Amino acid sequence: MVPIPAYLTVAALLFAIGTAGVLITRNMIVLFMSIELMLNSANLALIAFSRALNIMDGHVVVFLVLTVAAAEAAVGLAMIITVFRNRESISIDRYNLLKW
Amino acid sequence: MNLDAIIFVISAVVAVFGAIMMIAQKNPVASVLYLILSFLAQAVLYIQLGAMFVGVMLVIVYAGAIMVLFLFVIMLLNLRGTEDLGEKPHPVSGIVKLLIAALLLMELIFVIRGVYTEYPNAGILAAQSDSFGSIKSIATLLFTKYLYPFELTGVLLLVAVVGAVVIARREEPGETQSEEHPEASTPIDQAVK
């Protein structure tokens, strides 16, 4: 039987990789995928705790997070398309219109 | 080492490997495919933890639908990984960013270890009932205790669909803003240029 902290460690690793991706990458789409990865690592932790406590509420929360991620992906990608039309670039350094 | 541990180690390594490769790739299409690999490995972990329904949902909704949306956008924008991403940041800046991520990882592992040693029962798996993770028990929760949030997700998805269509819509030539829009210039204007 694999102990629960092992699953939590994998979730922590994935979250840290997602954070590194958000900070390091300059490609807008890869940055967006890193955010999806972070959402999913939180899901893994929720599932692990759900199993450890033997209550199913965590599964419902994961279901809701999946819905929010789908909505976020749809709106975010639409925004990327719009900004790409104006700036002709997916580099986050070029998206500086709101920079003071 | 029993079968459970072997499956865990393999899928954990694949999940982390896919995530790292996702960041390291230059070509966004390869990035998406590595992320799908990572999600598939995570789905194995979900199912190992008894979350059958959610694991299947992860494959169908995430790997199947959301990642295809990403691929669709990448191909719509015609990205090949050779785009000019601007000046590379200073190397010190890159190291600092990696350090921040490593610090966060240390902190998370510290918290996990703290919980594990302080409450020795925390790491022990509870007895699993037969219906744990089944579609029926999730549906019962969704339609009784969590009915209100479940209804709200329907509204959220509707708003997201309408929002995505409105945001991504190209302005038609007849509309008011078309005068300033470079794409709406007439053939005569282009000939003059």
Interface residues (C-beta under 8 A of the other chain):
Chain A: M1 V2 P3 I4 P5 A6 Y7 L8 T9 V10 A12 L13 L14 F15 A16 I17 G18 T19 A20 G21 L23 I24 T25 R26 N27 I29 V30 F32 M33 S34 E36 L37 N40 N43 L44 I47 A48 S50 R51 A52 L53 N54 M56 D57 H59 V60 V62 F63 L64 L66 T67 V68 A69 A70 A71 E72 A73 A74 V75 L77 A78 M79 I80 I81 T82 F84 R85 S89 I90 S91 D93 R94
Chain B: N2 D4 A5 F8 A12 A15 V16 A19 I20 M22 I23 Q25 P28 S31 V32 L35 S38 F39 Q42 L45 Y46 Q48 L49 G50 A51 F53 V54 M57 L58 V61 Y62 A65 I66 L69 F70 V73 I74 L76 L77 L79 E83 D84 L85 G86 E87 P89 G94 K97 L98 I100 A101 A102 L104 L105 L108 I109 I112 R113 V115 Y116 A122 G123 I124 L125 A126 A127 Q128 S129 F132 G133 S137 I138 L141 L142 K145 Y146 P149 F150 T153 L156 L157 V159 A160 V161 G163 A164 V165 I167 A168 R170
